[in-house]
Amino acid sequence: MNVQLGSAYWLGLVISVALPVLVGLVTTRVTNAGVKAVLLLALSTANGFLVELAGPHDAGYSVQTAAVLALVSFAIGVLAHFGLLKPTGISGKAQNSLITAPSSAVRAAD
């Protein structure tokens, strides 16, 4: 059995690992974990459907394959977050990179 994956599928896998960092960049530390999970699910779904659209296939676009790719993308994102990104502190550093001081704190410092 010879399995060949197109570059779209490999790019989709890399994006799946990076999605938790993207969720961390657009949310704050106090954002509810459920909201973050739904955002990750939405981004994973978009990733799965776009990978199927861009992927090389002879039979045409398949919604079933896109749904499976979306589920795989979500699972990889969750596993990457809890297994790699959270223990190493990458998620926290990404979240801290876009946090700005509230305007009231800036005025108090003056």
GICOR-V149475 format. One record per residue. RES is the residue in one letter. SS is DSSP state (helix for helix, strand for strand, loop for the rest). PHI is phi in radians with two decimals (* if undefined). D_LAST is the distance of its C-alpha to the last C-alpha in whole Angstrom. Layout:
# GICOR-V149475
<<RES	SS	PHI	D_LAST> <RES	SS	PHI	D_LAST>>
This chain:
# GICOR-V149475
<<M	loop	*	69> <N	loop	-1.98	66> <V	loop	-1.78	63> <Q	loop	-2.17	61> <L	loop	-1.81	57> <G	loop	-1.28	56> <S	helix	-1.11	53> <A	helix	-1.10	51> <Y	helix	-1.21	52> <W	helix	-1.14	50> <L	helix	-1.12	47> <G	helix	-1.07	47> <L	helix	-1.15	47> <V	helix	-1.13	44> <I	helix	-1.11	42> <S	helix	-1.05	43> <V	helix	-1.25	42> <A	helix	-1.47	38> <L	helix	-1.04	38> <P	helix	-1.07	36> <V	helix	-1.17	34> <L	helix	-1.09	33> <V	helix	-1.08	33> <G	helix	-1.12	30> <L	helix	-1.25	28> <V	helix	-1.71	28> <T	loop	-2.14	28> <T	loop	-1.87	25> <R	loop	-1.14	26> <V	loop	-1.57	27> <T	loop	-1.15	29> <N	loop	-0.98	32> <A	helix	-1.08	35> <G	helix	-1.13	37> <V	helix	-1.15	35> <K	helix	-1.11	35> <A	helix	-1.14	39> <V	helix	-1.16	39> <L	helix	-1.11	37> <L	helix	-1.10	39> <L	helix	-1.11	42> <A	helix	-1.14	42> <L	helix	-1.16	41> <S	helix	-1.14	43> <T	helix	-1.12	46> <A	helix	-1.06	45> <N	helix	-1.06	45> <G	helix	-1.08	49> <F	helix	-1.25	50> <L	helix	-1.25	48> <V	helix	-1.11	50> <E	helix	-1.15	53> <L	helix	-1.17	53> <A	helix	-1.52	53> <G	loop	-1.22	55> <P	loop	-1.37	58> <H	loop	-2.65	61> <D	loop	-1.47	64> <A	loop	-1.45	65> <G	loop	1.65	62> <Y	loop	-1.18	59> <S	loop	-2.16	59> <V	helix	-1.16	57> <Q	helix	-1.11	58> <T	helix	-1.14	57> <A	helix	-1.09	53> <A	helix	-1.15	53> <V	helix	-1.13	54> <L	helix	-1.09	52> <A	helix	-1.14	49> <L	helix	-1.13	50> <V	helix	-1.12	50> <S	helix	-1.09	47> <F	helix	-1.12	45> <A	helix	-1.09	47> <I	helix	-1.14	46> <G	helix	-1.09	42> <V	helix	-1.15	42> <L	helix	-1.12	44> <A	helix	-1.14	42> <H	helix	-1.12	39> <F	helix	-1.39	40> <G	helix	-1.67	42> <L	helix	-2.19	40> <L	helix	-1.35	37> <K	helix	-1.23	36> <P	helix	-1.11	37> <T	helix	-1.51	36> <G	loop	1.49	32> <I	helix	-1.13	32> <S	helix	-1.09	31> <G	helix	-1.12	28> <K	helix	-1.14	27> <A	helix	-1.13	28> <Q	helix	-1.18	26> <N	helix	-1.24	23> <S	helix	-1.21	23> <L	loop	-1.86	22> <I	loop	-1.36	19> <T	loop	-1.97	16> <A	loop	-1.24	13> <P	loop	-1.13	13> <S	helix	-1.08	11> <S	helix	-1.19	10> <A	helix	-1.24	9> <V	helix	-1.19	7> <R	helix	-1.14	5> <A	helix	-1.20	5> <A	helix	-1.32	4> <D	loop	-1.30	0>>
